[in-house]
């Protein structure tokens, strides 16, 4: 059974620290994710914050086969840059056994959080989250629409 993706609307002008005099803002989004990976996730916007400034590119590639893909959507501007994150419900972690040997294993969780940091650019109208798994491929799980100046 697959649930339909969640949808939320966020008014950027109403966020704390919004400065209409600044052209550059960084949006910090915290999502709570529950369920199971592969399109059966439930995503909820748990918190937002906004800062004035420009972003540095500090994204690291995620090579784990189960991941979250985030794509900001900009009207006709075409600035969409895909961001990839380790899936908070199904990820790789270092664990030790009784002998103290540390190994990397796949770990499943029932609940997790995803932090997304992104610039607020003209034309930004949505952020789409996708669950990516080898079994199901890419499945949209959430859309955050923006109402901005």
Secondary structure, 3 states (H helix, E strand, C coil): CCCCCEEEEEEHHHCCCCCCCCCCEEEEEEEEEEEECCCEEEEEEEEEEEEECCCCCCCCCCCCCCEEEEEEEECCCCCCCEEEEECCCEEEEEEECCCCCEEEEEEECCEEEEEEEEEECCCEEEEEEEEEECCCEEEEEEEEEEECC
